[in-house]
Amino acid sequence: VQVPMTSVLKVPDDQWDKATGRRIRLKRFDFVLASPKTFRIKAVIELDDRSHELRHRQNRDRFVEQACEVAGVLLIRIPVYRQYDPKLIRRIINRAFHEHRESQKVRS
């Protein structure tokens, strides 16, 4: 289920008419992971197909990465597969959370 970036990333009111606000308004995340108890957003997931190798997609991806970093939202990239193995997806997500926690320790 694609989720509008504006539902996840907050943009200051004075930025909506500027390039950043317009770019965020037009984009969507593929999935959002949230706590079942608090509904607090834990991470967003982007599925990367072959189109992500194209230059304009790489520019979009960099913008999304920067926006998530500024907002403090963990972005997890998962390659597109013909079929998904739940164990593999779980490993990718768990590894991303682990690496994120470790990077937070280093920054502290």
N, C-alpha and C positions, 0 to 999 in steps of 0.2 A: 504494500500500500504506500504510494508516494505521499509524502507529507511536505507541505509548503515550508520553505526555510523560515518564513516569517512566523511560523508557529513555534519554532525552536530558538531562533536567534532574534534577540531584541535589538531593534535599531532605534537610536535616539530620534525623537520627533523632527529635529532640525536636519536630519540626514535623509529623510524619505524622498525629497525632491532632488537629491544629489545622486551621483552615479552609484555609490554604494547601496543606497536604499533601493534604487531601481533594479540593480543587479540581484539583490537578495529577493526582492518581490517576485522575480520571474523564475526563481530556481526552486527545486524540490529535492528532498532526500528520499532515497528508496525506502528506508525503514528507520524507525526510532525505537530504541530500547529504553524502557522506563521501569521504574520500581513498581511492582504490583501493589505495594502498600501505600506508597506516597505519590505515585505517578510522576515522581521527579525523573527528569530525563537523565539517563546514564550514558548514552552514546547514540550516535546516528550511524547508519550503514549506507554506504554507496556501493552499488554493484558496478564493477568495472568490466565493460565489454571491450571489443576491439576498437570501438570509436574513441576510447580514451587515449589511443596512440596518436590521434590526430592533433595537430598543433592547437587549433582553437579549443579543443576539449582539454588539452593540457593547461591552457590558460585558465579555463573555467575551473579545473581541478585545483590549481594553485589558489585561485580566489576563494574557493570553498574551504580549502585547508586553512588559509589565513583567517577567514571569518570565524571558523570553528575554534581556532586557537585563541583568538581575541575574546571570544565568548566563553571560553573554558569548557567547550563541548568536545568530547572525545569523538573523533571521526575514525570509523573502521572501514577499510576498503576490502571488498571481497570480490575475487574474480568471478565472472559469469561462467557457469558450467552448464552443460546439457542436463545433467542430473546433479542434485545436491546430496551429499552425504552428511547427515546431521552431526555425526561425530567430527567431521572435518570442520564444519561451520562452528561448532562449539569450541574446537581447538583454536581456530582463528580468533574468535571473540575473546576467549580466555587469555590468549597470548597478548592481544591488544590491551586488555585491562591490566594485565601484569606489567607490561612495558610502560603503560601510562602511570601506574602507581610508582614504579621505579624512577621514572623521570621526575615525578613530583618530589620524591625523596631527595634527589640530587639538587633540585632547585631550592629546597628548604634550607 
